[in-house]
Amino acid sequence: MNKKILYIANVVCGTLLPLESFATTCPNGTTLNSTCWKCGSDCYGYIQDKTLYIIGNGIFDTNSKTYGKSYYNDYYPKWRDASYNSVIIQGKTSGGTGITTISANAFHGVANLQSITIPNSVTSIGDNAFFQARPLQSISIPSSVKTIGDAAFAHATGLKNVSLHSGLVSIGISAFYGASNLENITIPNSVTQIGSSAFENATALTSINIPDSVNSIESGTFRRCTNLQSVVLGSGIKSIGSEAFNGASNLKSINIPDSVTSIGTHAFKNASSLTALIIPDSVTTISQSAFDGVNLSDLTTSAENLKKYFSALGGLKAGADGKINITCTSGDCETFLKNKYKNNTAMLKALGFLPSSTEAASDDNTTDGGNGSNTNENEDQHSGNEISENSAPTDIMDNSETSSQKSADQPMAEGNRRIKRIYTVEEAARVSKPTGNTFMLRYK
């Protein structure tokens, strides 16, 4: 009888190996130097020509006393220090499931791993599975994989390209933490959860698109991604967590969708290249210091959210051109800003409320906008009285005064000066000229 021989391709070396050469049991024990060793209840490993073959069914298990070796009270693969640079994992076979799980720590710290083939039978990649697999430069994760575990590719500093496919549901906490050479990654629409710090310190990443299926940007997700320039957030995002983009110093553009209701503490701290921002009316919470270190040239928001922005930031800062444009989507932003900066000429200029060539806006009945002199011969001026920042509540330039109010005033002598009216602090602020940090009180 002719004996049928199945072959598995060695894609690295270009050779064909008989499947029968992988024994159904490990004949020479389970030590690292064996020709074959068990890696699960129905899983066997074999190294040939610098390639590690994983065959069998079920869990590729290296995180146990039975199939791993003790290392700092945890368990790691027995071939961790073996000499190989590529891995091929067997997929489904007739009558078998193939390898379904790459367990925690499976390739933790493997010194020379440069490539790996993951078949469509695998449904999950465990925690720390490729932790510190530094030589690994690229990986394609098939659509069968539903979950990528915590720190699965953390500190895989050689990793440049990751291909994720539709079917993936979750990316774990710190999954790509410190993958400092990661340049490209596409997150499929099937993903619903991205763990905190998932891409923290991925300093080569320049852009990212978050699909509509994801409902939150967790804390620290893109913290210290110093080369990240463009972020597109999907319409399902409801919250941007604390420090989500903290230290993303080259971030130039990001959309905050109408679905977002909260922006966390330090969410955009030191995102110093961000010059334009739209905060939608849907946002109800802007946490403390959310925008520390951000100098916007253009801000679009409601009056209500402008107040929250101020509270979180401590005030506006002008952009690189010395100006800031506020587009108000609802409410009265203008009055709020004028009240806020009534004694800050530089900021009033930056906001466009004062001409850049003068200290204050002038009007027909008040001042000439230069030295505070009176242009109406029937009015005189008292330059010795000033209203401090704490006492003047507003800078609305309103000189209107009814005749009945004037007639009710009692004349009051002051040397050779006739003071026709004594103004309250509030009234003085309305009719007086702001100069620097004070109001020059005019008498009529």
Buried (B, 14 or more C-beta within 10 A) or exposed (E): EEEEEEEBEBEBEEEEBEEEBBEEEBEEEBEEEBBBBBBBEBBBBBBBEBBBBBBBBBBBBBBEEEBBBEEEEEBBBBBBEBEBBBBBBBBBBEEBBBBBBBBBBBBBBBBBBBBBBBBBBBBBBBBBBBBBBBBBEBBEBBEBBBBBBBBBBBBBBBBBBBEBBEBBBBBBBBBBBBBBBBBBBEBBEBBBBBBBBBBBBBBBBEBBEBBEBBBBBBBBBBBBBBBBBBBEBBEBBBBBBBBBBBBBBBBBBBBBBEBBBBBBBBBBBBBBBBBBBBBBEBBEBBBEBBBBBBBBBBBBBBBBBBBBBBEBBEEBBBBEEEBBBBEBBEBEBEEBBBBBBBBBBBBBBBBEBBEEEEBBBBBEBBBEBEEBEBEEEEEBBEEEBBBEEEEBEBBEBEEEBEEEEEEEBEEEEEEEEEBBBEBEBEBBBBBBBBBEEBBBBBBB
